[in-house]
Amino acid sequence: MDYLSLIKQPIEQELSKFIGLFNESLTHSDGLLGSALTHIRQRGGKRMRPMLILLTAKNFGLVSDVTQNAAIGLELLHTASLVHDDVVDESRERRGQASVNATYDNKVAVLVGDYILSTALLSVSLTNNQRIVQLLSELGRTLAAGEILQLSNIQNQEFSEDVYYQIINSKTAALFEACAKIGAISAGADEGGVEAAAKFGHDIGMIFQIRDDIFDYFDSKEIGKPTGNDMVEGKLTLPVIYALNNSDMESMHTLARKVKAGTVNADEIAVLVEFTKSQGGIEYAERRMEEIAVEARQFIDTLVNEKAIKDALTAYLDYVIQRRL
């Protein structure tokens, strides 16, 4: 099934306008800055976050200039956070393309990230909507706090599922929650609708990150990162956390502690990946996605009336669960 076509169908014109405005915001005449922004712009992506904003707004009313400026601000904020994250993680690739820090250097990447963040603030200020401005500002703080929590958790010797959810709550789930909430606010939804949309976005974000973490246990050039890349960075995600907490194999616990200490090698990561698969870690993570999806579908069933929007949001949810990159 072509999920992306279904998702885009009710918002084709609005999405086209968004892409034009977004690309314009990532354009500069200066040589080095212009080159770096072009590098980021060419990465493109599927526009999952802006599409959620546009669909939510259209569900509750109309996609307005407020919606578009908010969507640009949020996507720029997200883009800036990715540029900075690649510096922190010393990542050489982002979805199969060389990262900004790999193409230029860390200094350029940090400054370009700062420029994009400032552009995000400019875009969201054009909404003239204090609630949306405050929401985007809070999101920036939450994303940064989530990254710091993830870094500090590397030192934690426990393999905690609760801490894992705290981290993804403060990162991906907060981002998608803000998308749906902004869309609803920009279209004038009542408070009940805004909060229901926020919950839907949060559920989408949780599923999105769990699926993203599952990718780390399978090698794929499309995904743009090798198997076990999260472990190389000292991160233990839901599948391996489940496997560790449901096994008394001390040798695997020792390897997991080496992951956190940053002393693990490629062969040991491969052993831990295979252990995770054999202990049902992947299946457990997939079950958790489906459990969260049940709640997400309640929003679609109860608060989405127009068939095209209902079909698009259903396809959106299904795509997030089943995507392969």
C-alpha positions in Angstrom: 0.0 0.0 0.0 1.3 3.5 -0.9 0.8 5.0 2.6 2.6 8.3 1.7 0.2 9.1 -1.2 -2.8 8.4 1.1 -1.3 10.7 3.8 -0.7 13.6 1.3 -3.9 13.3 -0.6 -6.0 15.8 1.5 -3.2 18.3 1.9 -1.3 18.3 -1.4 -1.6 22.0 -2.0 -0.9 23.0 1.6 2.2 20.6 1.7 3.5 22.0 -1.6 3.2 25.6 -0.2 5.0 24.4 3.0 7.9 22.9 1.1 8.4 26.1 -0.9 8.4 28.3 2.2 10.6 25.9 4.2 13.2 25.7 1.4 13.1 29.5 1.2 13.9 29.7 4.9 16.9 27.5 4.4 18.4 29.6 1.7 21.2 32.2 2.1 23.4 34.1 -0.3 26.6 33.8 1.8 29.0 31.2 0.4 29.7 28.9 3.4 26.4 29.3 5.1 24.5 29.0 1.8 26.4 25.9 1.0 25.7 24.3 4.4 22.0 25.2 4.2 21.8 23.7 0.7 23.4 20.5 2.0 20.7 20.3 4.7 17.9 21.3 2.3 18.8 18.5 -0.2 18.2 16.0 2.6 14.5 16.6 2.2 12.9 13.8 4.0 9.3 12.7 4.0 8.0 15.7 6.0 6.2 13.5 8.5 6.1 16.3 11.1 4.7 19.0 8.9 2.2 16.6 7.4 0.9 15.9 10.9 0.5 19.6 11.6 -1.3 20.2 8.3 -3.6 17.2 8.7 -4.5 18.0 12.3 -5.3 21.6 11.3 -7.4 20.5 8.4 -9.3 18.1 10.7 -10.3 20.9 13.0 -10.7 23.7 10.4 -8.4 25.3 7.8 -4.7 25.4 7.2 -3.9 29.1 7.6 -0.8 31.2 7.4 -0.6 30.7 11.2 -0.5 26.9 10.6 2.2 27.3 7.9 4.5 29.6 9.9 4.1 27.3 13.0 4.9 24.3 10.8 8.0 26.0 9.4 9.1 27.0 12.9 8.7 23.5 14.3 10.5 21.8 11.4 13.4 24.3 11.6 13.7 23.7 15.3 13.8 19.9 14.7 16.4 20.4 11.9 18.6 22.5 14.2 18.4 19.9 16.9 19.5 17.2 14.4 22.5 19.2 13.3 23.5 19.7 16.9 22.8 16.1 17.8 25.2 14.9 15.1 27.9 17.0 16.6 27.2 15.6 20.1 27.0 12.0 18.8 30.0 12.4 16.5 27.7 11.0 13.7 29.1 10.9 10.2 25.8 10.2 8.5 22.2 11.3 8.7 19.8 9.0 6.9 22.4 7.9 4.4 23.8 11.4 3.7 27.0 12.9 5.2 26.2 15.0 8.3 27.0 18.7 8.4 29.8 18.1 10.8 31.3 15.4 8.6 31.0 17.6 5.4 32.3 20.7 7.0 33.4 20.5 10.7 32.0 20.8 14.2 32.4 24.6 14.4 30.4 25.2 11.2 27.8 22.6 12.2 27.2 24.3 15.6 26.9 27.7 14.1 24.7 26.6 11.2 22.4 24.9 13.8 22.3 28.2 15.8 21.3 30.0 12.6 18.5 27.5 11.8 17.3 27.8 15.4 17.1 31.6 15.2 15.2 31.2 11.9 12.8 28.9 13.6 12.1 31.6 16.3 11.6 34.2 13.5 9.1 31.9 11.7 7.1 31.1 14.8 7.0 34.8 15.8 5.1 35.5 12.5 2.1 33.4 13.9 1.4 36.3 16.3 -0.1 33.5 18.5 1.4 33.6 22.0 0.3 30.1 22.8 2.1 28.7 19.8 5.2 30.7 20.5 5.3 29.4 24.1 4.6 25.9 22.9 7.6 25.9 20.5 9.8 27.5 23.1 8.9 24.8 25.6 9.5 22.2 23.0 13.1 23.4 22.4 13.8 23.1 26.1 12.2 19.7 26.3 14.3 18.3 23.4 17.5 19.6 24.9 16.6 18.2 28.3 15.8 14.8 26.7 19.3 14.7 25.1 20.9 15.5 28.4 18.9 12.8 30.2 20.0 10.3 27.5 23.6 11.3 28.0 23.3 11.1 31.8 21.6 7.7 31.6 24.7 6.2 30.0 26.2 6.3 33.4 23.2 4.6 35.0 24.1 0.9 35.5 20.4 -0.2 35.6 18.6 -1.3 32.4 15.4 0.6 33.0 12.4 0.5 30.7 10.9 3.4 32.6 14.0 5.6 32.0 13.8 4.6 28.3 10.3 5.9 28.1 11.2 9.1 29.9 13.9 9.7 27.3 11.7 9.2 24.3 8.9 11.1 26.0 11.3 14.1 26.1 12.5 13.7 22.6 10.4 12.2 19.8 7.1 11.9 21.6 7.3 15.6 22.6 8.0 16.6 19.0 5.1 14.8 17.5 2.8 15.9 20.4 3.7 19.5 19.6 2.9 19.0 15.9 -0.6 17.7 16.5 -1.2 20.3 19.2 0.0 23.2 17.1 -2.2 22.0 14.2 -5.2 22.0 16.4 -4.5 25.4 18.0 -3.9 27.0 14.6 -7.3 25.8 13.4 -9.1 27.1 16.4 -10.0 23.7 18.0 -11.6 23.8 21.4 -9.6 22.8 24.4 -10.8 19.2 24.4 -9.8 18.8 20.8 -6.4 20.4 21.4 -5.7 18.0 24.3 -6.9 14.9 22.3 -4.8 15.9 19.4 -1.8 16.3 21.7 -2.3 12.8 23.0 -2.6 11.4 19.5 0.6 13.1 18.5 2.4 11.8 21.6 1.3 8.2 20.8 2.6 8.6 17.2 5.9 9.9 18.5 6.3 7.0 21.0 5.6 4.5 18.2 7.9 6.3 15.8 10.9 6.2 18.2 10.4 2.5 19.1 10.3 1.6 15.4 13.4 3.7 14.9 15.2 1.9 17.7 14.2 -1.5 16.2 16.0 -0.5 13.0 19.3 -0.6 15.0 19.1 -4.4 15.2 19.1 -4.8 11.4 21.7 -3.7 8.8 20.3 -1.4 6.1 22.0 1.1 3.8 18.5 2.8 3.4 18.4 3.6 7.1 21.8 5.1 7.0 23.3 3.6 10.1 25.0 0.2 10.7 23.6 -2.4 13.0 24.3 -1.6 16.7 25.0 2.0 16.1 23.1 3.1 19.2 25.2 0.7 21.2 28.4 2.3 19.8 27.1 5.6 21.2 26.4 4.0 24.6 22.6 3.7 24.2 20.6 0.7 25.2 17.1 0.8 23.7 13.8 -1.0 24.3 14.5 -4.4 22.6 17.8 -5.1 24.5 16.5 -3.6 27.8 13.6 -6.1 27.6 16.0 -9.0 26.8 18.4 -8.1 29.6 15.6 -7.8 32.2 14.1 -11.2 31.2 17.4 -13.1 31.2 19.8 -14.0 34.0 22.8 -14.4 31.5 25.4 -12.4 33.4 27.7 -12.4 30.4 25.1 -10.3 28.5 24.7 -8.0 31.4 28.5 -7.5 31.4 28.4 -6.7 27.7 25.6 -4.2 28.3 27.6 -2.5 31.0 30.5 -2.3 28.5 28.1 -0.5 26.1 27.4 2.1 28.7 31.1 2.4 29.6 32.0 2.9 25.9 34.4 0.0 25.9 32.4 -2.5 23.8 33.8 -3.7 20.5 32.0 -4.6 17.2 32.0 -8.3 17.8 30.6 -7.9 21.3 27.8 -5.6 19.9 27.0 -8.3 17.4 26.6 -10.9 20.2 24.4 -8.5 22.1 22.2 -7.9 19.0 21.8 -11.6 18.4 21.0 -12.2 22.1 18.3 -9.4 21.9 16.7 -11.2 18.9 16.8 -14.6 20.5 15.2 -13.4 23.7 12.2 -11.8 21.9 13.3 -8.2 22.3 12.1 -7.2 18.8 8.7 -8.9 19.2 8.3 -7.2 22.6 9.0 -3.8 21.1 6.6 -4.4 18.3 3.9 -5.4 20.8 4.4 -2.2 22.7 3.9 -0.2 19.4 0.6 -2.0 18.8 -0.6 -1.4 22.3 0.1 2.4 21.9 -1.5 2.3 18.4 -4.8 1.1 20.0 -5.0 4.4 21.9 -4.0 6.4 18.9 -6.8 4.9 16.8 -9.4 6.1 19.3 -8.6 9.7 18.3 -9.1 8.9 14.6 -12.4 7.0 15.4 -13.9 9.6 17.6 -12.6 13.0 16.5 -12.0 12.7 12.8 -15.1 12.9 10.6 -14.0 13.7 7.0 -13.2 10.5 5.2 -10.1 11.8 3.4 -8.6 13.0 6.7 -9.6 9.8 8.5 -7.9 7.7 5.7 -4.8 9.9 5.8 -4.4 9.8 9.5 -5.0 6.0 9.5 -2.4 5.6 6.8 0.0 7.9 8.8 -0.3 5.7 11.9 0.0 2.5 9.9 3.1 3.9 8.1 4.8 4.8 11.3 4.3 1.3 12.7 5.3 -0.5 9.5 7.9 1.7 7.9 11.2 0.2 6.9 13.4 3.3 7.0 
